[in-house]
Amino acid sequence: MSGIYIHIPFCKQACNYCDFHFSTSLNNKASLVSSIIKELDYRINYLPDKKIETIYFGGGTPSLLSEKETHLILEKIYKLYDVSSSAEITLECNPDDLSATKLEELRSLHINRLSIGLQSFDEEELKWMNRAHTASESEASVKRAQDKGFENITIDLIYGSKFSNLSNWKTTLNKAIDLDIKHISSYNLTVEEKTKLGHDVTKKKELVIDDEKSAELFIEMVERLQKNNFIHYEISNFGKEHFFSKHNSNYWKGRYYLGLGPSAHSFDGESRQWNVANNNSYIEKLSANDTSYFEKEILTENNRFNEYILTSLRTIWGINIDYLNTHFNADFISTFKKEVIAFIKDETIILKDNAYILTNKGKLLADKIASDLFV
């Protein structure tokens, strides 16, 4: 089975750290929804089969869509594809959008998983991030969603800003645990060049904490969440049993997916393609039946091997030896097995259940280890 990702590129305001594609103008929202529906028709033969296991509305802020707009996209997907009766249907949302009425609308649309972008429980930090919600709205939105019957809820948290220290990070994690949610995605703040934060750091107007302090916060998070029945199943993701993200897990496992909307990526096993990261251009090209709204890359075996190493090493499933043997040539595998010995010796990787898996020590160096294992 495959997945469908829909990128909704609208936000109320720009967060100072975010470099995802979005617009703060909602003027062409209706036109963009129509274009996504048209793209669904164009891409009907992209996936090898029509069976869909996951649907994911990402962004941007998909909770800015009206009930009708979300319904139109889902209606088209269900018309064109065989969507599993147990499909995971996720919608990313901001706390300030989740009124009781909005939550009832999402339930009526059969959205069964909410990804709530809390980011922080600290009022000062939220203002510094330029988030549209308050700390009290963070907690209240989760509780409202639970009261409306949403059990499968994940929240996003960010650590590593100038506000971060071990004491307030413990407080944040405890608040998240007390909310009794089933999944947490938590990311170390990265400074992206084309963001306000990136500009301010370059101009020395802002500081971020160093790698050593970030590592301390990461270790605290891993230990605290694991003690509270969260499984650390991917570097940045923690889920209770039966509540891993199916959609994102399929990315890491190399499953196929169709990406719709501006800047969305797709993967069919043989190639990757990505849509133009410009709302007006995307809308104009689809309106004119111009299919040059995307770029495409045919993946070499080298590309596929390195991508498998990068994504699988981040997970609890690790680099599976049987998968290597059935999908890649013997020279790649031989080189990999020689290189991985050094990481086993320094205890950053272990061989367990026929797979190479990162240790907690190795998780702090995941990207560097993966790049060293590339061919």
C-alpha positions in Angstrom: 0.0 0.0 0.0 1.0 3.6 -0.6 0.5 7.0 0.9 -0.7 10.4 -0.2 0.7 13.7 1.1 -1.0 17.0 0.5 0.9 20.2 1.1 -1.3 23.1 2.2 1.0 26.2 1.9 -0.7 28.7 4.1 0.0 30.2 7.5 -1.4 33.0 9.5 2.0 34.4 10.2 5.7 33.4 9.6 7.5 31.6 12.4 11.0 33.0 12.7 12.8 29.6 12.2 10.7 28.0 9.5 11.9 27.4 5.9 9.1 25.3 4.7 7.2 26.6 1.7 4.2 28.7 2.8 2.4 32.0 2.2 0.7 34.3 4.7 -1.8 35.4 2.1 -4.9 33.2 1.8 -6.3 35.0 -1.3 -5.8 32.1 -3.7 -6.7 29.3 -1.2 -9.8 28.2 -3.2 -7.8 28.2 -6.5 -5.0 26.2 -4.9 -7.5 23.5 -3.6 -8.9 23.3 -7.2 -5.4 22.8 -8.5 -4.6 20.0 -6.1 -7.8 18.3 -7.2 -6.7 18.7 -10.8 -3.3 17.4 -10.0 -4.9 14.3 -8.5 -6.4 13.6 -12.0 -3.0 14.2 -13.7 -1.2 11.9 -11.4 -3.7 9.0 -11.4 -1.1 6.6 -12.8 1.9 7.7 -10.7 1.6 5.1 -8.0 2.1 1.4 -8.9 -1.2 0.5 -7.3 -4.3 2.3 -6.2 -4.4 1.0 -2.6 -3.8 3.8 -0.1 -2.9 3.2 3.5 -2.2 6.8 4.7 -3.3 10.3 3.8 -1.4 13.2 5.3 -2.3 16.9 5.2 0.9 18.8 5.9 2.0 22.4 5.5 2.0 25.2 6.2 -1.2 25.0 8.3 -3.8 22.6 6.8 -6.2 23.5 9.7 -6.8 26.8 7.8 -8.8 24.9 5.2 -12.5 25.1 5.5 -14.5 21.9 6.0 -15.7 22.1 2.4 -12.2 22.5 1.0 -10.8 19.5 3.0 -13.9 17.5 2.0 -13.3 18.2 -1.7 -9.7 16.9 -1.6 -10.7 13.8 0.3 -13.7 13.2 -1.9 -11.5 13.2 -5.0 -8.9 10.8 -3.3 -11.6 8.4 -2.4 -13.0 8.5 -5.9 -9.7 7.7 -7.6 -8.1 5.3 -5.1 -8.9 2.3 -3.0 -8.5 3.8 0.4 -8.2 1.3 3.2 -11.0 1.2 5.7 -8.4 1.5 8.5 -6.4 4.3 6.7 -4.5 6.7 8.9 -5.7 10.2 8.0 -3.5 12.9 9.6 -4.1 16.7 9.6 -1.5 19.1 10.9 -3.0 21.9 12.9 -2.2 24.9 15.1 -3.7 25.1 18.6 -5.4 28.4 17.9 -7.5 26.8 15.1 -8.8 23.9 17.2 -12.1 25.3 18.4 -14.9 22.9 19.4 -16.6 23.6 16.1 -13.4 22.9 14.0 -12.8 19.7 15.8 -16.4 18.5 15.1 -15.8 19.3 11.4 -12.6 17.3 11.4 -14.4 14.3 13.0 -17.1 14.5 10.4 -14.4 14.3 7.7 -13.0 11.1 9.3 -9.7 12.7 10.1 -8.5 10.3 12.7 -5.0 11.6 13.6 -4.1 15.2 14.6 -0.6 16.6 14.5 -0.7 19.7 16.7 2.1 22.2 16.4 2.6 23.2 20.0 6.4 23.7 19.7 6.6 25.1 23.3 4.7 25.6 26.5 6.7 28.7 27.3 4.9 32.1 26.6 8.1 34.0 26.0 9.5 31.4 23.7 6.3 31.2 21.7 6.4 35.0 21.2 10.0 34.8 20.2 9.1 32.1 17.6 6.3 34.3 16.4 3.7 31.6 16.9 0.1 32.6 16.6 -1.0 30.7 19.8 -0.4 31.1 23.5 1.0 28.6 26.0 -2.5 28.2 27.6 -3.9 27.4 24.1 -1.3 24.7 23.7 -2.7 22.6 26.5 -6.3 23.6 26.0 -6.3 22.5 22.3 -5.1 19.0 23.2 -7.7 18.6 25.9 -10.5 19.8 23.6 -9.4 17.4 20.9 -9.4 14.5 23.5 -12.9 15.6 24.7 -14.1 15.4 21.1 -12.9 11.8 20.8 -9.5 12.2 19.1 -7.3 9.5 20.6 -4.5 9.5 18.1 -2.8 12.8 18.8 0.8 13.8 18.2 2.4 17.1 19.3 5.5 18.9 17.9 8.1 20.3 20.3 11.3 22.2 19.6 14.4 22.4 21.8 17.7 24.2 21.4 16.6 27.9 21.3 18.2 30.5 23.6 15.3 29.7 26.1 16.3 26.1 26.4 18.0 24.7 29.5 17.7 21.4 31.3 15.3 22.6 34.0 12.6 24.1 31.7 13.0 21.2 29.2 12.2 18.8 32.0 9.1 20.9 32.7 8.1 20.9 29.0 8.5 17.1 28.8 6.5 16.6 32.0 3.6 18.7 30.7 3.6 16.7 27.5 3.5 13.5 29.4 0.7 14.7 31.7 -1.4 15.5 28.6 -1.6 11.7 28.0 -1.0 12.0 24.3 0.2 9.0 22.3 3.0 10.5 20.2 5.6 13.2 20.3 7.8 14.6 17.5 10.6 16.7 18.9 13.2 18.6 16.9 16.4 20.4 17.7 16.2 23.9 16.4 18.2 24.4 13.3 19.2 27.8 11.9 18.1 28.0 8.3 19.7 30.6 6.1 16.6 32.1 4.5 14.7 32.6 7.8 14.4 35.6 10.2 16.3 33.5 12.7 19.0 32.7 10.2 19.4 36.4 9.4 19.5 37.4 13.0 22.1 34.8 13.9 24.3 35.9 11.0 24.0 39.5 12.2 24.8 38.3 15.7 21.4 39.6 17.0 20.5 36.1 18.2 22.2 33.1 19.7 21.4 29.4 19.8 22.7 26.9 22.2 25.7 24.7 21.3 25.8 21.1 20.3 26.8 19.9 23.7 23.8 21.5 25.4 21.5 20.2 22.7 22.9 16.7 23.2 22.1 17.0 27.0 18.5 18.0 26.2 18.2 15.1 23.7 19.4 12.5 26.2 17.1 13.9 28.8 14.2 13.6 26.4 15.0 10.0 25.4 15.3 8.8 29.0 12.3 10.6 30.3 9.9 9.6 27.5 11.1 6.0 27.5 10.4 5.8 31.3 6.9 6.9 30.5 6.1 4.1 27.9 7.1 6.0 24.8 9.1 4.0 22.2 11.9 5.9 20.5 11.2 4.5 17.1 12.9 7.3 15.0 15.5 9.9 16.0 12.9 12.7 16.4 9.8 10.6 17.0 8.4 8.8 20.1 5.2 6.8 20.1 3.3 4.6 22.5 2.7 1.1 21.3 0.3 1.0 18.3 0.6 4.8 17.9 3.6 5.2 15.6 3.0 7.4 12.6 2.2 5.0 9.8 2.7 7.7 7.1 6.1 8.8 8.2 7.2 5.2 9.0 6.4 4.4 5.4 8.8 7.2 4.2 11.6 5.7 6.3 10.8 2.2 5.1 11.0 3.2 1.4 7.3 2.8 0.6 5.8 4.7 -2.3 3.9 8.0 -1.9 2.3 10.7 -4.0 2.9 14.3 -3.1 0.3 17.0 -4.1 0.5 20.8 -3.9 3.3 23.3 -4.2 6.7 22.0 -3.1 5.4 18.5 -2.4 7.7 15.5 -3.1 6.7 12.1 -4.6 8.5 8.7 -4.7 7.7 5.7 -6.9 10.7 3.5 -6.2 12.4 4.5 -9.4 12.4 8.2 -9.2 11.7 11.3 -7.1 9.9 14.4 -8.2 9.0 17.6 -6.5 6.5 20.3 -7.4 7.4 24.0 -7.9 7.6 25.8 -4.6 5.5 28.8 -5.8 1.7 29.0 -5.3 1.0 31.2 -8.2 3.1 29.2 -10.6 1.6 25.9 -9.4 -1.9 27.3 -9.9 -1.2 28.9 -13.3 0.5 25.8 -14.7 -2.3 23.4 -13.6 -5.0 25.9 -14.9 -3.3 25.9 -18.3 -2.9 22.1 -18.3 0.9 22.7 -18.3 2.5 19.6 -16.7 5.9 21.3 -16.3 5.0 22.2 -12.6 7.5 19.6 -11.3 11.1 18.4 -11.6 12.1 14.8 -11.7 15.2 12.8 -10.8 15.7 9.1 -11.8 17.4 7.4 -8.9 20.6 5.5 -9.5 21.4 2.4 -7.4 23.9 4.7 -5.6 21.2 7.1 -4.8 18.8 4.4 -3.6 21.5 2.8 -1.4 22.6 6.0 0.3 19.0 7.0 0.9 18.2 3.6 2.4 21.2 3.9 4.7 20.2 7.5 5.7 16.5 6.8 6.5 16.6 3.3 7.9 19.5 4.0 10.3 17.3 6.7 12.0 14.8 4.0 13.0 14.5 1.2 15.5 14.3 -1.2 12.6 17.7 -0.2 11.4 19.6 -1.4 8.2 18.2 -4.8 7.4 20.8 -7.3 6.1 18.2 -9.2 4.0 17.0 -6.0 2.4 20.6 -5.1 1.5 21.2 -8.5 0.0 18.0 -8.5 -2.2 18.1 -4.8 -3.3 21.8 -3.9 -3.9 24.8 -5.2 -5.6 27.5 -7.2 -3.8 30.2 -4.5 -4.1 28.0 -2.0 -2.2 27.3 -4.5 0.5 30.9 -5.6 0.8 32.0 -1.9 1.2 29.3 -1.2 3.7 30.2 -4.3 5.9 33.8 -3.2 6.0 33.0 0.4 7.0 30.4 -0.5 9.6 32.9 -2.4 11.7 34.4 0.8 13.1 31.0 2.0 14.3 30.4 -1.4 16.0 33.8 -1.1 17.8 33.1 2.4 19.1 29.6 1.2 20.2 27.6 3.7 18.1 26.0 0.8 16.1 25.0 -2.7 17.2 24.1 -5.8 15.1 20.7 -7.1 16.4 18.0 -9.2 14.9 19.7 -9.3 11.5 19.9 -5.5 11.4 22.4 -2.7 12.1 20.9 -0.3 14.6 22.1 2.9 16.3 22.8 2.9 20.0 21.8 5.9 22.1 25.3 7.1 21.7 25.1 6.7 18.0 21.8 8.6 17.8 23.6 11.8 18.7 25.8 11.3 15.5 23.2 9.8 13.2 23.7 12.0 10.1 27.5 11.8 10.3 27.5 8.0 10.7 25.1 7.6 7.8 27.2 9.9 5.5 30.3 7.9 6.4 28.5 4.7 5.3 27.5 6.1 1.9 29.0 4.6 -1.3 
